[in-house]
């Protein structure tokens, strides 16, 4: 019977359904097009059966059963919309509404709130069990990235479960019980005062407006209005894949890459840059750092050098490591994230080049990420002499600005990104998906070290082994031959002979629950301990499902968004970071002592903080 | 006011660390230890415990705030808790509360400035026949009058010791007194596990916790379940208001429970037993530990029990921390695993997926206590008593408005009229059978009988006299359920409050027909959709009021 799953057959709403044993009634119903309403159920999370909204009537059972938890069994006769079920379902929604405060027209989820949709679908026309006029809980909004309004919470625990199951952080738990129950951070403190990595997965998994990204659009509008300010914005790759969802697109329909520059200029931004430029810069810096580490280990036999090197572009992941494994901080690349590199470059290189006083520059970034709001406020992120990035705005925030300016982004004409960072590469774009950073790094490393074209090794330079959505994966490439050291790296290396015959091993992990496993594997001396370089992304799927991305999110949506990035990768003339001419320029014009040189180090690299797990 | 420093806490934890397995399952025992030391569980302690056990501090916090006897805010050295159940209310606990508030200069729910005393309400303490009941830390007091309460406080203030008052319930003649110790176990070991289970099945023994599931069948399921490790758990979380028969069993016949668990272990192939005691019964800890030691010494527990090769079984004590819902077997299992006592979705059932996902047999205290009696006296002795499918004998704890409260052993099938007579109750208005989750029966139906088929009960019977107000009763019940709901599922979390609000409206006499219809539907929804028995039964009292007492409202 190995590998062959037993099938069971049952009847749901007079429709015969056959499914693998163990399939829940909910999933079995979906497979034959029967929609059973749900509230606390989320495909990313283990079913809990809390809200009871998905109950169905099954012949032979005294009570109604939750279809999200109960597996389909042979011969079951199920009714998903009997009178009993409908009455119960409406009661459950009415009960939930009896404790819900907040007005739909001011709510951040007015467009796509599950509770509101359910009330509509379940025939709720009045507050039969009363409605709370006064909010019971104070809104938590003092932090950098999140607003928590527990008056709108439906106790689905998606936030708590996402934090624990997907992220292995466990920042949330329940406080008290019964009708006093409340989702709370440790000791009911403000979330951001506890062990939280700011990843925002709680926000993207919330079905209502209880959790939202801290809105900073008002400040940005004010600065745009200020004639003394030069307001620039960089847009990172992931948001373009999903911002259309905020305007009514189905996930995966189209990337609005070149509509964004037009719309953002119309909003009043003076310049619109593409973060892919600094993604390419990150590759050069991070790869150089890795080669330096490898040389120290392989040639100098220096045992103090930490390997594998960990990527550092994901601020959620970085904070995770600072809290949970501070002893492994030496493994973390010192390279800043692309967004922060851009910030430092704008207020130095760009300011010099254009004769603008950096103090008058307001640097805004469109990011898929809530952790970036924390990252740009790290005290060490001021190497330009100013705050490198002033505002990190989420995809939904930028969508709101564009809407407010009267545009439907989907219908805006396209235009190019601004110079001097106008060239985008495919490598920079795929940074937004899990495996993308590693693929970009490998494209560059292979060519720089071996002199062989990536296309000769991988069809269309698509390094498939590092792609995909498995939680973690490893890949390896043997360096059979070496080429000449490019000029840009001659300050560090004379030749690559010492790499000849070395098998370069790399790993990828996304979602910090997977990161936790990989870190444990390294400590246990498992396959990941043999890696030289590991890409970690804090959020499942990478930036395309970051905490600052449109809601809802699930595996299908993550895949749809990632495919847009990989499609975009294919359209670029230049698909490798080291071939980006603008990147070459910055090293000849500005960062003249080369990658990981003194100036690059000052502006493009950073340091980390041991945080641990105790808060005061 | 002494608040321990981070260092104090680290030192304490380093000192006790060795007593615990460093796993999540040790969470509640460690929290008890910390609270015992510091009178509450400080924030640093929760974080350090989280690191020790490899769980997040938020997870520690959510467990600490779930259980009513665990405190995360500084509290008094003495937690004075008064029982708020109906028997205590009827016996004048409100007067005791007023006196204590005056005596201590604080309101219920508060702590004295010197942090000597905290005053609060608690659920049923398990001595309803000697109400009002009071519990101070791990000591219980019965028949508490305002003067007695004052005196106890004065003694504690003066630094004097106060003695725990062992409950002494009135009983009729009890089978447990007549069955020789260990005779059941010895007979059981003469049989094969299958034969043993057949005897239990033949006896007709059903769960005495209230649900009445056939015990032998449960044992069969657990024996047949796949798994090398199996567990036997005794559910001694006697929280149903008005139920105190388990308390009697533990004070007088604890050895029968141990023996029953051991027999169950042999019957299903389990080596590990856990006796889950509610925290209110913590005063029994030493006595029970000593009893277990004695059983081990006499080879009635441990390896090769009674010299029979390969029969290994031992029992650990586990104390809850104040949560009625942990009487639900999956909530109880969650609690042992170190979690909030939140019931699981069923199926799967514990017999296949129980403690740590392993096959687990959970039975009530009394169920286990009957097992050695059945093995000693024979299945026929048990199944020849009773009525219909309700075979054998049962302990009933009777309290409230009657002259002779206590614990009574009857065969199933007594009518409520019989109960009225035996307990010398005078013309009662109503009798609550099966605790708050059971049925409130009007006098016109006192010919109904105690049985699984008619009036099922885990043992609680509360008698209400003519002067009792039905709305007060309903309020008290619903307030109890609101306090005790775990809060995870929507119908129970919000529904009980809606029902309570409705009782208030009924009392004021301004209920529209539509509201009545909506509430009746809601009661039905709670029964149909609540995750566990708590929310499925909490509407009973309102249903009873609307259906059976309409003429008396």
Interface residues (C-beta under 8 A of the other chain):
Chain A: X47 X48 X49 X50 X51 X52 X53 X55 X63 X64 X66 X69 X70 X84 X87 X88 X91 X92 X95 X96 X98 X99 X128 X129 X130 X155 X164 X169 X170 X171 X172 X173 X174 X175 X176 X177 X178 X179 X180 X181 X184 X185 X186 X187 X188 X194 X195 X613 X614 X615
Chain B: X43 X44 X46 X47 X48 X50 X51 X55 X56 X57 X58 X59 X61 X62 X63 X65 X66 X72 X323 X340 X345 X347 X482 X483 X484 X485 X486 X487 X488 X489 X490 X491 X492 X493 X494 X495 X496 X497 X498 X501 X518 X521 X522 X524 X525 X527 X528 X529 X530 X531 X536
